[in-house]
Amino acid sequence: MLNRRAFLMSAGATLINAPTVLRAQTTPSKKLRIVVIANRNHEADGLMAALCNQMAHSLVLSAPYNVDWPRWARVQSDPPAPTRDPGVSRCLIDVFASHETAPTIATMEIWCIDDLAVTGGKSDKKVTAMQQITNYTNPASAPDGVIAFGTAAYPGLVSNNGCATIGGTIFIHDASNGAPGSWSWPGYMDSLIPSKTPVSFFSNVSADQKTLVAISSEMIAPQNRPASVLQLIIAADAVGISSVNEPPPYCDADANSIMKAKQAGATNITSVETTHGVIRSMWDKPFIYVTAIPNRLCHFPDEAQSIYAQEFPSSHNTGIALKYVIPYFVSAIAQ
């Protein structure tokens, strides 16, 4: 019987050491810029832990460089904690055409909104903060691909806690019903907003059983009600709901947003949170959401809230999923 380490080597070696997904691809005329944007510090920390761990390294990706991590909140401490450096990503990672000696076809930038500004959860302040991402390059330029990363609830009674979900379509609902000072994306509220990411991305990942097994084998079970099978849930028709300007009780607001999304035609809802849609509004570029699931819908207080052993594994697991799927994303949008 294979032990865990031997299983990981056998299950993941094919993709890690010889990723066929990019071999037939013509190298893009320019190196693509891919931005991965997490909302909260703890979400980005789980992502960084997965990407920076040598045991989880993929030969299709470079080692992280220009690393500015860990990042600490602006709090008083003795000795003083390291300060945040607004306007700078947490790290850069190059994506190779097939292996470490192949051409670099994209650079992935890891960002966190909490690093850029103190937003107080306000969507308009998040939008302002993300302008720094556009301005990161000289001259300022929009990215070629956008990935929203974060934690969210999964609807339904069955637990998917610890799983990762990936989709492209977003539905944004104003939970405040237009209260003064509320944020909106004019012309896009309460409608399904498709992604410009080719369907081939979703179908190619879904069809690669070795990739899916490798992802599952590196996931860590969270403490509360872990899913019976830790896995990546990915589909071209998956919808992420962003319930913005959300007043408490959040459960009622989220349930109402789900109802609105179903009325608009959503049939496969895999993520319910706030910020993915705000990130989607920034750039009209190929987009996916890569979501960690620490809790079932309406069970954040009792399953995930401020529980390290719940939220960290979920974010880590989704960082593992991102590591495996990023070559497919680059390949799809480079066509």
C-alpha positions, 0 to 999 in steps of 0.5 A, spaced: 500 500 500 502 506 498 503 511 503 501 518 503 508 521 500 508 515 495 501 517 493 502 524 492 509 522 487 505 518 483 498 521 482 501 528 481 508 527 478 505 527 471 502 534 471 508 537 475 514 534 471 511 534 464 504 538 463 502 537 456 497 542 457 501 548 454 506 544 450 502 545 443 501 552 445 504 557 441 508 562 445 504 568 446 507 575 443 508 578 450 509 575 457 502 575 460 500 579 466 496 575 471 493 578 477 491 574 483 487 578 488 485 576 495 480 580 499 483 579 506 489 577 510 488 571 512 485 568 505 492 571 502 496 568 508 493 561 506 494 562 499 502 564 500 503 558 504 501 553 499 505 557 493 511 558 497 512 551 500 517 547 497 513 540 498 508 543 494 512 546 488 510 545 481 516 545 476 511 549 471 512 555 476 518 559 478 519 559 485 516 565 488 520 572 488 520 579 490 517 576 496 514 581 501 511 576 506 508 576 511 504 582 512 501 584 518 496 589 520 497 596 522 497 594 530 501 596 536 506 591 538 512 591 542 517 590 538 513 593 532 510 588 527 513 589 520 509 594 516 505 593 510 508 596 503 501 599 499 502 598 492 506 592 492 504 585 491 506 579 496 510 576 490 511 574 483 511 567 480 513 566 473 509 561 469 513 556 464 511 553 457 512 546 460 518 546 465 523 550 468 528 551 462 522 553 457 520 560 456 516 564 461 509 565 458 506 569 464 507 572 470 502 571 476 502 577 481 499 575 488 495 581 491 491 582 497 486 588 498 487 588 506 495 590 504 493 596 499 488 599 504 484 599 510 477 599 507 472 597 513 469 592 508 466 597 504 466 595 496 467 603 494 474 603 498 476 596 495 475 599 488 479 605 489 485 600 493 485 596 487 487 602 482 494 601 485 494 594 481 493 597 475 498 602 477 503 597 479 506 597 472 510 603 468 506 605 464 500 603 468 496 597 464 490 593 465 492 585 467 491 580 461 487 575 466 484 576 473 483 571 478 479 573 484 481 569 491 477 568 497 473 564 502 465 564 501 459 559 503 457 554 499 449 553 499 446 547 501 446 542 507 451 537 504 458 540 507 463 542 502 468 545 507 475 545 505 474 544 498 475 549 492 471 551 487 472 555 480 467 558 476 467 564 471 460 567 471 458 572 477 452 575 479 452 581 484 446 584 488 445 590 492 443 587 499 442 594 501 437 595 496 440 602 494 441 605 501 445 612 501 453 610 500 452 603 497 456 601 491 454 598 485 456 597 478 451 600 473 448 596 468 451 589 471 447 589 477 442 583 478 444 579 472 449 574 470 456 577 468 459 572 464 467 571 464 471 572 457 475 566 459 474 560 454 470 554 456 476 550 454 479 552 461 474 549 465 473 543 460 480 541 460 481 541 467 475 537 469 477 532 464 484 531 467 483 526 472 490 526 474 490 533 476 484 533 480 487 527 484 493 531 485 489 537 488 485 532 492 491 529 495 495 535 497 488 538 501 488 539 508 481 537 512 479 543 516 476 542 523 469 543 523 464 538 518 469 537 513 467 535 506 467 527 505 471 528 499 476 534 499 476 536 492 476 541 486 469 543 484 469 546 477 464 548 472 463 552 466 456 554 468 458 555 475 456 562 478 459 566 484 454 570 488 457 577 490 452 580 495 454 587 496 453 592 501 450 587 506 447 589 512 446 583 518 443 578 518 448 576 513 444 569 512 437 573 510 441 577 505 445 571 502 439 567 501 435 573 498 441 574 493 441 566 491 433 567 490 435 573 485 440 569 482 436 563 480 431 568 477 436 571 473 438 563 470 443 561 475 443 553 476 449 552 479 451 556 485 458 555 488 460 561 491 456 566 496 460 572 498 462 579 497 468 581 494 469 577 487 464 581 484 467 587 486 474 585 483 470 582 477 468 590 476 475 592 475 477 590 469 474 587 463 478 581 462 478 574 462 476 572 469 475 566 474 474 566 481 478 561 485 474 560 492 475 557 498 469 554 502 470 554 510 463 553 511 456 552 509 451 558 507 448 561 514 453 557 518 459 562 518 458 563 525 458 556 528 463 553 523 468 558 520 468 565 524 475 566 526 477 559 527 484 558 524 484 551 523 478 552 519 479 558 515 487 556 514 486 549 511 480 552 506 485 557 503 491 553 503 487 548 499 484 553 494 492 555 493 493 548 492 488 548 486 490 554 483 497 552 483 495 546 478 490 550 474 494 556 473 497 553 467 491 551 464 488 558 465 494 561 461 494 557 456 486 558 455 487 566 455 493 566 450 490 562 444 
